[in-house]
Amino acid sequence: MYTRHKEAIDWFSKKIKINECFVGGTGHFFPRGAVVSVSLGENIGFEKAGIRPALCISNDTNNRKNGNVAVIPLTDLSNKGGRPLLPTQFIMYKSKYSFLRLDSIVQCEDMRIVSKARIGNVLGFISKTDLQSIEKRIKTFLAL
């Protein structure tokens, strides 16, 4: 039985507000490698939900011209519970990226396309070296 009616109603209200307040998507630019705040709404199954940091991973041409951006939501490292990382996962440490609240995992298996209307502030940027490591994990996930 579904028990999260309040959360669903709250998300529906936020969704309407996001849609009504958003003016065009192509005028906003979120560069590849930026970590942004994203409102993902309510989840289905194991999808990431809520407002959380996410890594912009789509290319800059898309990110300038399209109203949607590919992102990878970050999740709290402590959620791993000591289990080993998957080959599609990468750790971002708060000690290196002070804009993060927590040590976080970039879970490339959770990549998604979102409207720029869902994106709030740019929190910071990751290093080229870390971006390259994440790109390898995306290739692993997509079997490229």
FIKERO-65057 format. One record per residue: residue in three letters; x, y negated, z of N, C-alpha, C in turn. Coordinates in Angstrom, 3 decimals, always signed. Each point is the difference from the previous one (the first is absolute). Layout:
N
- r,n_px,n_py,n_pz,ca_px,ca_py,ca_pz,c_px,c_py,c_pz
- ALA,X,Y,Z,X,Y,Z,X,Y,Z
...
This chain:
144
- r,n_px,n_py,n_pz,ca_px,ca_py,ca_pz,c_px,c_py,c_pz
- MET,+0.837,+1.181,+0.000,-0.837,-1.181,+0.000,+0.883,-1.247,+0.000
- TYR,-0.359,-0.964,-0.773,+0.752,-1.249,-0.110,-0.248,-0.854,+1.233
- THR,+1.086,-0.449,+0.653,-0.143,-0.758,+1.247,+0.628,-1.387,-0.071
- ARG,+0.413,-0.414,-1.196,+0.719,-1.276,-0.111,-0.834,-1.048,-0.724
- HIS,-1.280,-0.076,+0.313,-0.888,-0.952,-0.661,+0.453,-1.442,+0.187
- LYS,+0.393,-0.343,+1.227,+0.420,-1.376,+0.273,+1.198,-0.370,-0.866
- GLU,+1.015,+0.882,-0.088,+1.176,-0.271,-0.817,-0.371,-0.177,-1.464
- ALA,-0.911,+0.822,-0.491,-0.431,-0.093,-1.396,-0.735,-1.315,-0.266
- ILE,-0.863,-0.395,+0.909,-0.734,-1.264,-0.149,+0.964,-1.178,+0.067
- ASP,+0.954,+0.044,+0.954,+1.000,-1.067,+0.102,+0.807,-0.101,-1.289
- TRP,+0.429,+1.162,-0.543,+0.785,-0.020,-1.240,-0.837,-0.561,-1.148
- PHE,-1.249,+0.384,-0.092,-0.859,-0.500,-1.073,-0.106,-1.525,+0.071
- SER,-0.131,-0.537,+1.205,-0.057,-1.460,+0.172,+1.309,-0.652,-0.436
- LYS,+1.135,+0.587,+0.391,+1.305,-0.534,-0.405,+0.164,+0.072,-1.514
- LYS,-0.435,+1.104,-0.586,+0.118,+0.200,-1.443,-0.769,-1.084,-0.757
- ILE,-1.201,-0.302,+0.436,-0.800,-1.045,-0.635,+0.711,-1.344,+0.126
- LYS,+0.524,-0.299,+1.193,+0.701,-1.264,+0.218,+1.239,-0.097,-0.891
- ILE,+0.772,+1.080,-0.102,+1.191,+0.011,-0.864,-0.409,-0.310,-1.437
- ASN,-1.022,+0.674,-0.488,-0.447,-0.205,-1.386,-0.510,-1.416,-0.229
- GLU,-0.730,-0.554,+0.954,-0.564,-1.342,-0.174,+1.056,-1.088,+0.083
- CYS,+1.042,+0.215,+0.801,+1.013,-1.040,+0.207,+1.148,+0.064,-0.998
- PHE,+0.153,+1.122,-0.693,+1.157,+0.166,-0.880,-0.222,-0.718,-1.318
- VAL,+0.983,-0.787,-0.407,-0.069,-0.737,-1.259,+1.080,+0.538,-0.926
- GLY,-0.384,+0.817,-0.962,+0.938,+0.492,-1.015,+1.165,+0.767,+0.565
- GLY,+0.476,+0.989,-0.751,+1.095,+0.826,+0.476,+1.316,-0.265,-0.675
- THR,-0.023,-0.530,-1.210,+1.249,-0.102,-0.729,+0.854,-1.170,+0.446
- GLY,-0.551,-0.950,+0.717,+0.762,-1.155,+0.439,+0.859,+0.269,+1.220
- HIS,-0.200,+1.133,+0.651,+0.758,+0.359,+1.198,+1.103,+0.973,-0.403
- PHE,+1.212,-0.217,+0.517,+1.123,+0.854,-0.364,+0.614,+0.602,+1.248
- PHE,+0.032,+1.314,+0.053,+0.627,+0.743,+1.072,+1.101,+0.852,-0.636
- PRO,+1.269,-0.383,+0.185,+1.082,+0.678,-0.705,+0.244,+1.431,+0.466
- ARG,+0.538,+0.805,-0.907,+0.420,+1.360,+0.330,+1.012,-0.093,+1.138
- GLY,-0.173,+0.822,+1.016,+0.898,-0.009,+1.147,-0.489,-0.865,+1.148
- ALA,-1.098,-0.729,-0.218,-0.578,-0.794,+1.090,-0.815,+0.914,+0.905
- VAL,+0.068,-0.255,+1.294,-0.880,+0.669,+0.950,-1.081,-1.014,+0.339
- VAL,-1.242,+0.395,-0.222,-1.138,-0.896,+0.162,-0.993,+0.582,+0.992
- SER,-0.852,-0.841,+0.519,-1.115,+0.431,+0.828,-1.160,+0.332,-0.938
- VAL,-0.569,+1.189,+0.152,-1.081,+0.448,-0.893,-1.183,+0.477,+0.828
- SER,-1.189,-0.393,-0.419,-1.227,+0.465,+0.633,-0.536,+1.177,-0.804
- LEU,+0.214,+1.217,+0.508,-0.385,+1.209,-0.739,-1.415,+0.471,+0.297
- GLY,-0.639,-0.598,+0.981,-1.385,+0.377,+0.303,-0.084,+1.324,+0.724
- GLU,-1.142,+0.650,-0.116,-0.244,+1.292,+0.636,+0.520,+1.124,-0.894
- ASN,+0.478,+1.050,+0.631,+0.578,+1.105,-0.754,-1.006,+1.108,-0.260
- ILE,+0.384,+0.863,-0.919,-0.668,+1.278,-0.211,+1.085,+1.048,+0.192
- GLY,-0.254,+0.997,+0.815,+0.999,+1.036,+0.243,+1.250,-0.570,+0.636
- PHE,+1.155,+0.232,-0.641,+1.284,-0.404,+0.571,+0.562,-1.273,-0.618
- GLU,-0.824,-0.756,-0.738,+0.469,-1.261,-0.564,+0.373,-0.957,+1.127
- LYS,+0.963,-0.875,-0.286,+0.341,-1.055,+0.958,-1.135,-1.016,+0.014
- ALA,-0.222,-0.622,+1.154,-1.120,-0.927,+0.152,+0.441,-1.218,+0.793
- GLY,-0.905,-0.968,+0.082,+0.228,-1.178,+0.821,+0.947,-1.003,-0.639
- ILE,+0.393,-0.977,+0.799,+0.957,-1.005,-0.449,+1.376,+0.481,+0.435
- ARG,+0.905,+0.118,-0.962,+1.326,+0.536,+0.293,+1.001,-0.508,-1.012
- PRO,+1.289,+0.103,+0.311,+1.002,-0.371,-0.998,+0.057,+1.041,-1.114
- ALA,+0.338,-0.475,-1.184,+0.153,+0.887,-1.149,+1.088,-0.565,-0.901
- LEU,+0.686,+0.890,-0.682,+1.071,-0.372,-0.911,-0.555,-0.144,-1.408
- CYS,+0.216,-1.167,-0.632,-0.376,-0.184,-1.407,+1.000,+0.762,-0.845
- ILE,-0.493,+0.900,-0.843,+0.893,+0.865,-0.751,-0.186,-0.126,-1.508
- SER,-1.104,-0.580,-0.459,-0.177,-0.160,-1.446,+0.974,-1.057,-0.516
- ASN,+0.226,+0.018,-1.307,+1.009,-0.900,-0.578,-0.490,-1.446,-0.016
- ASP,+0.963,-0.915,-0.058,-0.322,-1.428,+0.110,-0.867,-0.514,-1.139
- THR,+0.140,+0.570,-1.206,-0.858,-0.427,-1.117,-1.452,+0.288,+0.343
- ASN,-0.274,+1.214,+0.483,-1.357,+0.342,+0.437,-0.431,-0.917,+1.134
- ASN,+0.896,-0.198,+0.956,-0.356,-0.754,+1.196,-0.300,-1.471,-0.297
- ARG,+0.523,-0.513,-1.110,-0.307,-1.379,-0.412,-1.313,-0.080,-0.784
- LYS,-0.251,+0.987,-0.864,-1.075,-0.108,-0.989,-1.278,+0.755,+0.349
- ASN,+0.093,+0.966,+0.876,-1.143,+0.856,+0.296,-0.629,-0.410,+1.325
- GLY,-1.264,+0.278,+0.160,-0.693,-0.289,+1.255,+0.181,+1.081,+1.041
- ASN,+0.674,+1.106,-0.370,+0.250,+1.114,+0.910,+1.497,+0.230,+0.143
- VAL,+0.396,+0.561,+1.136,+1.399,+0.265,+0.304,+0.104,+1.411,+0.582
- ALA,+1.058,+0.729,-0.364,+0.268,+1.295,+0.629,+0.748,-0.242,+1.300
- VAL,-0.501,+0.582,+1.085,+0.626,-0.141,+1.311,+0.140,+1.372,+0.654
- ILE,+0.914,+0.054,+0.948,+0.134,+1.184,+0.842,-0.193,-0.463,+1.442
- PRO,-1.101,+0.407,+0.622,-0.233,-0.396,+1.394,+1.072,+0.583,+0.921
- LEU,+0.351,-0.772,+1.014,+0.957,+0.468,+1.007,-0.778,+0.534,+1.194
- THR,+0.594,+0.950,+0.678,-0.625,+0.549,+1.203,+1.041,+0.068,+1.112
- ASP,-0.449,+0.016,+1.207,+0.846,+0.021,+1.190,+0.821,+1.295,+0.042
- LEU,+1.301,-0.126,+0.157,+0.888,+1.164,+0.072,-0.402,+0.942,+1.121
- SER,-0.506,-0.542,+1.109,-0.363,+0.863,+1.133,-1.158,+0.944,-0.343
- ASN,-0.757,-0.299,-1.056,-1.074,+0.907,-0.432,+0.549,+1.321,-0.522
- LYS,+1.279,+0.026,-0.335,+0.643,+1.202,-0.526,+0.110,+1.078,+1.068
- GLY,+0.020,-0.422,+1.269,+0.040,+0.964,+1.097,+1.216,+0.906,-0.025
- GLY,+1.135,-0.500,-0.475,+1.217,+0.809,-0.033,+0.111,+0.942,-1.182
- ARG,-1.047,+0.072,-0.816,+0.066,+0.866,-1.186,+0.983,-0.584,-1.004
- PRO,+0.671,+0.841,-0.784,+0.969,-0.520,-0.975,-0.696,-0.782,-1.117
- LEU,+0.736,-0.935,-0.577,-0.533,-0.760,-1.134,-0.170,+0.913,-1.209
- LEU,-0.996,-0.309,-0.798,-0.164,+0.674,-1.289,+0.950,-0.643,-1.002
- PRO,+0.291,+0.660,-1.111,+0.884,-0.593,-1.013,-0.584,-1.261,-0.637
- THR,-1.265,-0.278,+0.253,-0.677,-1.175,-0.556,-0.089,-1.146,+1.009
- GLN,+0.695,+0.117,+1.127,-0.120,-0.987,+1.070,+1.335,-0.676,+0.296
- PHE,-0.082,-1.262,+0.441,+1.178,-0.813,+0.282,-0.264,-0.821,+1.256
- ILE,+0.978,-0.089,+0.887,-0.167,-0.769,+1.241,+0.527,-1.421,-0.187
- MET,-0.797,-0.963,+0.432,+0.420,-1.397,+0.090,+0.057,-0.348,+1.486
- TYR,+1.198,-0.356,+0.463,+0.184,-0.296,+1.418,-0.219,-1.479,+0.303
- LYS,-0.689,-0.252,+1.095,-0.247,-1.371,+0.454,+1.310,-0.743,+0.236
- SER,+1.041,+0.708,+0.413,+1.296,-0.634,+0.256,+0.597,-0.592,-1.287
- LYS,-0.329,+0.582,-1.147,+0.480,-0.520,-1.288,-0.991,-1.000,-0.588
- TYR,-1.290,+0.257,+0.203,-1.061,-0.838,-0.572,-0.813,-0.602,+1.144
- SER,+0.447,-1.131,+0.480,-0.599,-0.600,+1.194,-1.452,-0.427,-0.197
- PHE,-0.453,-0.091,-1.254,-1.398,-0.360,-0.252,-0.951,+1.153,+0.315
- LEU,+0.525,+1.215,+0.205,-0.839,+1.146,+0.367,-0.246,-0.006,+1.502
- ARG,-1.199,+0.396,+0.401,-0.311,+0.113,+1.428,+0.581,+1.280,+0.589
- LEU,+0.120,+1.038,-0.854,+0.412,+1.326,+0.451,+0.929,+0.633,-1.032
- ASP,+0.779,+0.995,+0.434,+0.681,+0.842,-0.977,-1.095,+0.666,-0.820
- SER,+0.170,-0.002,-1.316,-1.100,+0.407,-0.882,+0.461,+0.996,-1.056
- ILE,-0.949,+0.774,-0.484,+0.261,+0.950,-1.076,-0.681,-0.503,-1.267
- VAL,+0.757,-0.011,-1.090,-0.560,-0.242,-1.325,-0.362,+1.389,-0.522
- GLN,-1.277,+0.283,-0.103,-0.464,+1.312,-0.436,-0.422,-0.105,-1.465
- CYS,+0.924,+0.341,-0.882,-0.265,-0.172,-1.438,-1.194,+0.824,-0.462
- GLU,-0.339,+1.045,+0.731,-1.166,+0.814,-0.348,-1.312,-0.734,+0.261
- ASP,+0.063,-1.166,+0.639,-1.198,-0.801,+0.271,-0.100,-1.232,-0.883
- MET,+0.797,-0.052,-1.080,-0.032,-1.143,-0.913,-1.421,-0.229,-0.504
- ARG,-0.363,-1.276,-0.138,-1.321,-0.319,-0.556,+0.023,-1.333,-0.722
- ILE,-0.995,-0.199,-0.822,-0.175,-1.250,-0.737,-1.059,-0.804,+0.736
- VAL,+0.338,-1.265,+0.306,-0.950,-0.849,+0.716,-0.170,-1.327,-0.736
- SER,-1.148,-0.595,+0.183,-0.233,-1.345,-0.509,+0.850,-0.980,+0.792
- LYS,+0.460,-1.036,-0.666,+0.742,-1.055,+0.698,-0.877,-0.670,+1.061
- ALA,-1.313,+0.154,-0.115,-0.912,-0.560,+1.003,+0.224,+0.642,+1.366
- ARG,+0.518,+1.217,+0.034,+0.248,+0.706,+1.258,+1.298,-0.440,+0.673
- ILE,+0.860,-0.710,-0.738,+1.338,-0.331,+0.497,-0.013,-1.348,+0.700
- GLY,+0.589,-0.012,+1.178,+0.144,-1.230,+0.775,+1.379,-0.593,-0.203
- ASN,+0.741,-0.113,+1.069,+1.309,-0.653,-0.026,+1.120,+0.944,-0.422
- VAL,+1.048,-0.591,-0.583,+1.258,+0.720,-0.194,+0.707,-0.021,+1.346
- LEU,+0.336,+1.180,+0.502,+0.662,+0.102,+1.298,+1.514,-0.085,-0.131
- GLY,+0.518,+0.517,-1.119,+1.440,+0.011,-0.222,+0.334,+0.827,-1.225
- PHE,+1.280,+0.247,-0.196,+0.479,+0.722,-1.180,+0.981,+1.086,+0.435
- ILE,+0.006,+1.121,-0.733,+0.948,+1.066,+0.312,+1.240,-0.143,-0.873
- SER,+1.065,+0.635,+0.410,+1.260,-0.076,-0.740,-0.096,+0.802,-1.303
- LYS,+0.853,-0.347,-0.958,+0.035,+0.733,-1.279,+0.357,+1.465,+0.224
- THR,+0.918,+0.244,+0.929,+0.413,+1.379,+0.289,-1.178,+0.821,+0.514
- ASP,-0.767,-0.574,+0.940,-1.164,+0.716,+0.526,-1.069,+0.167,-1.072
- LEU,-0.191,-1.007,-0.847,-0.965,+0.108,-1.092,+0.391,+1.141,-0.936
- GLN,+1.278,+0.133,-0.289,+0.460,+1.100,-0.863,-0.258,+1.360,+0.654
- SER,+0.215,+0.091,+1.306,-0.287,+1.256,+0.715,-1.485,+0.342,-0.063
- ILE,-0.829,-1.016,+0.132,-1.450,+0.207,-0.074,-0.405,+0.396,-1.417
- GLU,+0.602,-0.606,-1.009,-0.284,+0.364,-1.393,+0.283,+1.483,-0.243
- LYS,+1.083,+0.534,+0.575,+0.311,+1.429,-0.128,-1.112,+0.842,+0.598
- ARG,-0.530,-0.446,+1.128,-1.072,+0.749,+0.655,-1.297,-0.069,-0.791
- ILE,-0.246,-1.134,-0.651,-1.179,-0.109,-0.866,+0.136,+0.976,-1.174
- LYS,+1.184,+0.070,-0.578,+0.244,+0.944,-1.105,-0.212,+1.439,+0.460
- THR,+0.426,+0.299,+1.222,-0.236,+1.341,+0.550,-1.491,+0.258,+0.120
- PHE,-0.729,-0.965,+0.551,-1.447,+0.148,+0.180,-0.720,+0.192,-1.329
- LEU,+0.402,-0.763,-1.008,-0.670,+0.064,-1.310,+0.613,+1.028,-0.937
- ALA,+1.020,+0.730,+0.465,+0.694,+1.010,-0.792,+0.516,-0.589,-1.312
- LEU,+0.653,-1.167,+0.079,+0.559,-0.655,-1.178,+1.470,+0.334,-0.176
